[in-house]
Amino acid sequence: MNEVFNLVNEMSPYLLLGFLLAGLMHAFIPGAIYSRYLSGHNVRSVIYAALFGVPLPLCSCGVIPTAMSLRKEGASKGATVSFLIATPETGVDSIIATYSLLGLPFAIIRPIAALCNAALAGILVNTFDKDKVEKEATGKVISFEEEGHEHKSFAHKIKEAIAYGYGEMMEDIGKWLVIGLVIAGLITVFVPDSLFATFKDNTFMSMILVLCIAIPMYICATGSIPIAVALMLKGLTPGAALVLLMAGPACNMASILVINKVLGKKSLAIYLASILVCAIFWGTIVDQVLPVEWFREAVMANICCHEESTPWFNIACTIILTLLLLNALWHHYHHPHCHCGCGHEHNTCKTETKDNMITFNIKGMNCSHCCASATRGLKALEGVEDVNIDLASGKAEITGNTTESEIKAALESLGFTAVF
């Protein structure tokens, strides 16, 4: 397990920086910028969707309702698919973490590959699965965290950035990061090197093996990094590791089901085919065209330099990161906040039953982004006065004049299911 300890110590300073940058993006970049440039049915909107998605710090589940919100506002199928691919495959936090463990070559080629993959898929969808009727923005759905971005002081935004980066975002991906480290540790300790002897330096077979692992696995862009390192240490090629980094975060059953329901089977087929083909293409480029030593030596240098001695700064960052993760996980499971806008703990909210209150459960929410998207979608319904959602239990309460069918339709358009 010494290798895992070294991985954590190497990642921790970069993860702390990545979470901070993610918080700054959240606090200082208005969500209206994204929706403004992604509305449209042309190549430009697809490229913008890919460019916005690459640095955006959204987890694999949080990107789904966000993309569906953009779709409701008028984004084309191609722009929506482009955003759905680029966003979970990268992110400012995962790019920095990639550099910390896999080195500069991986940190450069990973976002480039994600950008090309997203743009290609979006263009193909707009070409072969065009919208029959161009949708117009309704103006009811507010994308991302647009509400309240204006009229905030600099100090308030800094506070919001820290709270988001080290609180809300850690709640969203902390579990998946820990799972990734655990899986990396299990691979390192229990998987014998001889198991991968057949695939050693065999690019194509290595990639097929990794795809079989990555597609059913639900893992975020950052959590996939230690797994990729562990597989490389066992002898798999750098190209196979890149396949995991691309396919793992972008392909999961939640995304597949929502895309099939909202965008249709043809868009889903293009979505999956483009991810698989592009992952294998870029993996082949790494193994057959670029010097493989660039990637292997960068990984080994990061591992070996920390086997001899670990700087106290890294140890301190590891301790801080561990405490923040424990706090985020504890807060997520034991002290859930409500999302009605009151800012208090859920159990202190005023939730007395009223004549015009509808109570139900929401299925499919996995993170705060999911919960916030569901809240905004329900608040946009005509006649709704207040919305109160508890992420941990999935319980929702709506005050106002609306119907069950309207609630179901609003949530289904975002990829969720209402159970009355």
Secondary structure, DSSP 8 states (H G I E B T S, - for coil): -HHHHHHHHHHHHHHHHHHHHHHHHHHHS-HHHHHHHHBBSSHHHHHHHHHHHTT----TTTHHHHHHHHHHTTB-HHHHHHHHHHHHH--HHHHHHHHHHH-HHHHHHHHHHHHHHHHHHHHHHHHHS--SS-----S----TT-TT-SS--HHHHHHHHHHIIIIIHHHHHHHHHHHHHHHHHHHHHHS-GGGGGGGTT-HHHHHHHHHHHHTT----TTTHHHHHHHHHHTT--HHHHHHHHHHHHH--HHHHHHHHHHT-HHHHHHHHHHHHHHHHHHHHIIIIIS-HHHHHHHHHHHHHHHHH---HHHHHHHHHHHHHHHHHHHHHHHS-BB-SSS-SBGGGS-----TTEEEEEEES--SHHHHHHHHHHHHTSTTEEEEEEBTTT-EEEEEES--HHHHHHHHHTTT-EEE-
